[in-house]
Every structure is written in structure tokens, then in C-alpha cells.
Amino acid sequence: MSARHSAGETEAVPTIDIDLSAQRLRLEQGGRILFECPVSTAGNGPGEVVDSECTPRGWHVIHEKIGADCPPQHRIRGPRAHRGNLRV
């Protein structure tokens, strides 16, 4: 059984893959790319040391979605959305 499937499932679970070297995010399901976009990961590069401000590698589970009701370009810091728009 692959890490992308749970026991008893007939269809692949959607997964998000981040390519750190290419700075790309891919949403995949069943071997198909459903969505792809550029991302910006930590400037300190990859790493798993606590408080290193590095991008952790490995399998992670999304357990909470924040900012779903926010307008585009809205700022999100930590677990809360902030008033005002992000200046680009």
C-alpha cells in the first residue's frame, strides 16, 4: 500500500507536492496534475531543526484551512487573517 492511499480506498487521495528546487506546488490525484503554481519557500532552505525558519521536508497532513473566506492578496500571519491587503 502506498503512502498516498488508505486501506479500503478505491480512488487515490489528493496530494500536494512542493518541489523546493523548482519552487513549484503541484496538486495531484491518481497520477494526474490537477493544479500547479509557483511558491515561495523559506529563505534558509530546507531543514527540520525547530525554530530554524527552514522549510520542513517530508509528509505532512493539512488539519486546518485558514483564509478561505479572505479576498485575494489578503495578509495571513500565523493562524489569523489581518485587515487590509498585502502590498505587492
Buried (B, 14 or more C-beta within 10 A) or exposed (E): EEEBEEEEEEEBEEBEEBEEEEEEBBBBBEEEEEEEEEBEBEEEEBEEEEEEEBBEEEEEEEEEEEEEEEEEEBBEEEEEBEEEEEEE
